[in-house]
Amino acid sequence: MAHLAFTAFHSPPEDMHALDLDGLLDRSVTFFSYRADGELVAVGALKRLDSSHAELKSMHVAEAARRHGIGREMLGHLLRIARERGFDRVSIETGAQPAFAAARALYARAGFTRCGPFGQYAPSPHSRFMTLELAPVEDDQPAS
């Protein structure tokens, strides 16, 4: 998977937190893909940490498909799913290295702010932790 190769190239082994196939198959993880003309161009996953907190995992857009809004679309989809599932907060661990700057900017534009380690993560100079408080899903039912 391109995401694992990218992460392995830019992160020290002890700070490589991307999910491999076994991790993506975990019952707490829901995996999504984005295809354009039948070609896989983006992936992302949502991992349940507890009843109110989810983590974005393995977000990746193929290099040739970047700068076309696909990452923003995938992020928006994952956040919609998180809201529909009743999560109050979504967090992400991403790299602190320059190679991850575009990802960090994408998350910041979506409203994510820096936070401390969450879940099983430990502090690391190679990791950037970000979180977003989610507004509840608007009820489409008319008031009676």
Backbone hydrogen bonds in HBPLUS format (Angstrom, degrees):
<---DONOR---> <-ACCEPTOR-->    atom                        ^
c    i                          cat <-CA-CA->   ^        H-A-AA   ^      H-
h    n   atom  resd res      DA  || num        DHA   H-A  angle D-A-AA Bond
n    s   type  num  typ     dist DA aas  dist angle  dist       angle   num
A0005-ALA N   A0001-MET O   3.24 MM   4  6.59 161.3  2.28 152.2 157.5     1
A0006-PHE N   A0002-ALA O   2.88 MM   4  6.07 162.6  1.91 153.6 158.2     2
A0007-THR N   A0003-HIS O   2.95 MM   4  6.10 169.6  1.97 152.2 155.1     3
A0008-ALA N   A0004-LEU O   2.86 MM   4  5.95 161.2  1.89 148.3 154.2     4
A0009-PHE N   A0005-ALA O   3.00 MM   4  6.10 150.2  2.09 144.4 151.9     5
A0010-HIS N   A0006-PHE O   3.14 MM   4  6.35 149.4  2.23 147.5 155.1     6
A0011-SER N   A0007-THR O   2.86 MM   4  5.65 125.6  2.16 150.7 161.4     7
A0015-ASP N   A0012-PRO O   2.84 MM   3  5.44 156.7  1.90 123.2 131.1     8
A0016-MET N   A0013-PRO O   3.37 MM   3  5.26 161.0  2.40 110.7 107.7     9
A0024-LEU N   A0020-ASP O   2.92 MM   4  6.23 153.9  1.99 156.1 164.3    10
A0025-LEU N   A0021-LEU O   3.03 MM   4  6.25 134.0  2.25 144.1 156.4    11
A0025-LEU N   A0022-ASP O   3.21 MM   3  5.12 132.4  2.45  92.6 105.4    12
A0026-ASP N   A0023-GLY O   3.24 MM   3  5.33 160.2  2.28 103.0 108.9    13
A0029-VAL N   A0026-ASP O   3.05 MM   3  5.52 165.7  2.07 119.3 123.2    14
A0048-ARG N   A0028-SER O   2.84 MM  20  5.21 162.5  1.87 150.2 152.8    15
A0030-THR N   A0046-LEU O   2.90 MM  16  5.31 154.4  1.97 145.9 154.3    16
A0046-LEU N   A0030-THR O   2.92 MM  16  5.31 154.8  1.99 147.7 155.5    17
A0032-PHE N   A0044-GLY O   2.75 MM  12  5.33 158.4  1.80 174.1 178.1    18
A0044-GLY N   A0032-PHE O   3.05 MM  12  5.33 147.8  2.15 147.5 146.1    19
A0034-TYR N   A0042-ALA O   2.82 MM   8  4.96 147.9  1.92 148.2 145.0    20
A0041-VAL N   A0034-TYR O   2.88 MM   7  5.85 174.4  1.89 164.7 166.6    21
A0042-ALA N   A0034-TYR O   3.31 MM   8  4.96 145.0  2.44 139.6 138.0    22
A0036-ALA N   A0039-GLU O   2.90 MM   3  5.26 154.6  1.97 146.6 148.8    23
A0039-GLU N   A0036-ALA O   2.94 MM   3  5.26 163.3  1.97 118.6 120.4    24
A0062-ALA N   A0041-VAL O   2.74 MM  21  5.11 166.9  1.76 146.7 151.2    25
A0043-VAL N   A0060-HIS O   2.87 MM  17  5.41 153.1  1.94 153.2 161.5    26
A0060-HIS N   A0043-VAL O   2.99 MM  17  5.41 154.3  2.06 150.2 147.5    27
A0045-ALA N   A0057-LYS O   2.81 MM  12  4.87 136.1  2.00 157.6 156.5    28
A0057-LYS N   A0045-ALA O   2.86 MM  12  4.87 166.5  1.88 134.3 136.0    29
A0047-LYS N   A0055-GLU O   2.79 MM   8  5.02 167.7  1.80 153.4 157.6    30
A0055-GLU N   A0047-LYS O   2.74 MM   8  5.02 155.1  1.80 144.5 153.3    31
A0049-LEU N   A0053-HIS O   2.88 MM   4  5.48 154.5  1.94 147.1 152.8    32
A0050-ASP N   A0053-HIS O   3.15 MM   3  5.32 153.8  2.22 147.3 147.5    33
A0088-ASP N   A0052-SER O   2.81 MM  36  5.10 147.4  1.91 123.3 132.2    34
A0089-ARG N   A0052-SER O   3.10 MM  37  6.43 146.0  2.22 160.0 168.9    35
A0054-ALA N   A0089-ARG O   2.99 MM  35  6.43 159.7  2.03 151.7 157.4    36
A0091-SER N   A0054-ALA O   2.92 MM  37  6.44 152.7  2.00 148.9 156.4    37
A0056-LEU N   A0091-SER O   2.90 MM  35  6.29 156.3  1.96 162.3 170.2    38
A0065-ALA N   A0062-ALA O   2.86 MM   3  5.35 146.6  1.97 115.9 126.5    39
A0066-ARG N   A0063-GLU O   3.29 MM   3  5.40 167.8  2.30 108.5 112.1    40
A0073-GLU N   A0069-GLY O   2.96 MM   4  6.20 151.9  2.04 144.9 153.1    41
A0074-MET N   A0070-ILE O   2.86 MM   4  6.13 161.3  1.90 153.5 158.0    42
A0075-LEU N   A0071-GLY O   2.88 MM   4  6.05 166.3  1.90 150.7 154.8    43
A0076-GLY N   A0072-ARG O   2.89 MM   4  6.04 161.2  1.92 145.6 151.3    44
A0077-HIS N   A0073-GLU O   2.92 MM   4  6.14 155.5  1.98 147.4 154.1    45
A0078-LEU N   A0074-MET O   2.94 MM   4  6.23 165.0  1.96 156.4 159.6    46
A0079-LEU N   A0075-LEU O   2.95 MM   4  6.18 157.9  2.00 153.2 159.3    47
A0080-ARG N   A0076-GLY O   2.94 MM   4  6.15 151.2  2.03 146.0 153.8    48
A0081-ILE N   A0077-HIS O   2.97 MM   4  6.26 162.3  2.00 154.9 159.2    49
A0082-ALA N   A0078-LEU O   2.95 MM   4  6.16 158.3  2.00 144.9 151.3    50
A0083-ARG N   A0079-LEU O   2.98 MM   4  6.20 157.8  2.03 145.7 151.0    51
A0084-GLU N   A0080-ARG O   2.90 MM   4  6.16 165.5  1.92 153.0 157.1    52
A0085-ARG N   A0081-ILE O   2.95 MM   4  6.15 141.3  2.10 147.0 157.4    53
A0087-PHE N   A0082-ALA O   3.07 MM   5  5.52 160.6  2.11 160.5 154.8    54
A0086-GLY N   A0083-ARG O   2.92 MM   3  5.11 159.1  1.96 109.4 115.3    55
A0134-LEU N   A0088-ASP O   2.69 MM  46  5.06 171.4  1.70 137.6 140.4    56
A0090-VAL N   A0132-LEU O   2.96 MM  42  5.33 158.0  2.01 150.0 156.9    57
A0132-LEU N   A0090-VAL O   2.78 MM  42  5.33 141.0  1.93 151.6 164.7    58
A0092-ILE N   A0130-MET O   2.83 MM  38  5.35 153.5  1.90 151.5 153.7    59
A0130-MET N   A0092-ILE O   2.94 MM  38  5.35 158.9  1.98 156.9 162.5    60
A0094-THR N   A0128-ARG O   2.88 MM  34  5.24 163.7  1.91 151.4 156.9    61
A0128-ARG N   A0094-THR O   2.64 MM  34  5.24 157.2  1.69 163.1 164.2    62
A0096-ALA N   A0126-HIS O   2.94 MM  30  5.04 149.8  2.03 121.9 121.7    63
A0100-PHE N   A0097-GLN O   3.01 MM   3  5.76 161.8  2.04 124.3 129.7    64
A0101-ALA N   A0098-PRO O   3.04 MM   3  5.18 169.1  2.05 116.8 117.9    65
A0104-ARG N   A0100-PHE O   2.98 MM   4  6.28 164.5  2.00 157.8 162.3    66
A0105-ALA N   A0101-ALA O   2.92 MM   4  6.13 155.7  1.98 150.1 156.9    67
A0106-LEU N   A0102-ALA O   2.95 MM   4  6.18 153.2  2.03 145.2 152.3    68
A0107-TYR N   A0103-ALA O   3.01 MM   4  6.34 164.3  2.03 157.7 160.5    69
A0108-ALA N   A0104-ARG O   2.94 MM   4  6.14 158.7  1.99 147.5 153.9    70
A0109-ARG N   A0105-ALA O   2.90 MM   4  6.10 159.9  1.94 150.9 155.8    71
A0110-ALA N   A0106-LEU O   3.15 MM   4  6.40 138.3  2.33 140.2 151.3    72
A0110-ALA N   A0107-TYR O   3.10 MM   3  5.07 127.1  2.40  94.0 108.1    73
A0112-PHE N   A0107-TYR O   2.98 MM   5  5.35 155.9  2.04 151.5 143.6    74
A0111-GLY N   A0108-ALA O   2.97 MM   3  5.11 158.6  2.01 106.7 113.4    75
A0113-THR N   A0131-THR O   2.89 MM  18  5.48 157.5  1.94 150.6 153.5    76
A0131-THR N   A0113-THR O   2.78 MM  18  5.48 150.0  1.87 149.0 157.6    77
A0115-CYS N   A0129-PHE O   2.92 MM  14  5.40 151.5  2.00 129.8 129.7    78
A0121-TYR N   A0118-PHE O   3.04 MM   3  5.71 158.3  2.09 146.8 146.2    79
A0127-SER N   A0124-SER O   3.33 MM   3  5.40 165.4  2.35 104.9 109.3    80
